[in-house]
Amino acid sequence: MTQLEQFPTPVDTVVARMHALDAALPARDGVAVFNRVYLAVTEAVDRRIDAGRFPDPRAAITLDVRFAERYLAAVDAAAEERRPPACWRPLFQYRRHPGVRPLQFALAGINAHIGHDLALAVVDACRTLDCEPGELEDEFDRVGDLLVTLEERIREDLMPGPDLLQIADPLTHLLGAWSLERARDATWSTARALWALRRLPDVAREFTDRLDAAVGLAGRMMLTPLPD
């Protein structure tokens, strides 16, 4: 048995959970919209790990799984009528709103997952692997490069045709107001700050709570119902 086969939470397990969600949720459900996009990226990470594209596969698996677990924990909390983190609440509250477009659901999910979950996942992974954030920077960058493909997939799958996407359309302004690449860069700084605060738990908790609330506020604005 190889070292990777012994690892207790492989990416395959996460992918299976996402496939189960995809099968169970209505296609127009806002969580389902985000889940399909995220599933495609997670499967791409899995393929690259299997192909030996990461210098440290165990670190890549740990970061990817810890990242996905935060999303799946939010899904479980909502299903069990518990309160998910503030960053995820807008998506669960508006997931069936007829005035919210699929692109908005996808962006709100990405905002929550990268703006909040990814920084905490870096800290989780460092604790699991007993390492410093700097030792995960290469894996973070490689996973981040794949996350940028989220924007490409959104444009391919969720953007309306050119006849509908006019310069005055609010959706055009929404897409232009948020950058996944800038969010990823900010997340790395946030992860390093959280790691530096790990010996100050009260400060770290306050920092995390404020991050959660700020990302949730941005998500709520992204989900403002738009006119047809």
Buried (B, 14 or more C-beta within 10 A) or exposed (E): EEEEEEBEBBBEEBBEBBEEBEEEBEEEBBBBBBBBBBBBBBBBBBEBBEEEEBEBBBBBBBBBBBBBBBBBBBBEBBEEEEEBBBBBBBBBBBBEBEEBBBBBBBBBBBBBBBBBBBBBBBBBBBEBBEBEBEBBBBBBEBBBEBBEBBBEBBEEBBBBEEEEEEEEBEBBEBBEEBEBEEBBEBBBEBBBBBBEBEEEEEEBEEBBEEBBBBBBEBBBBBBBEBEE
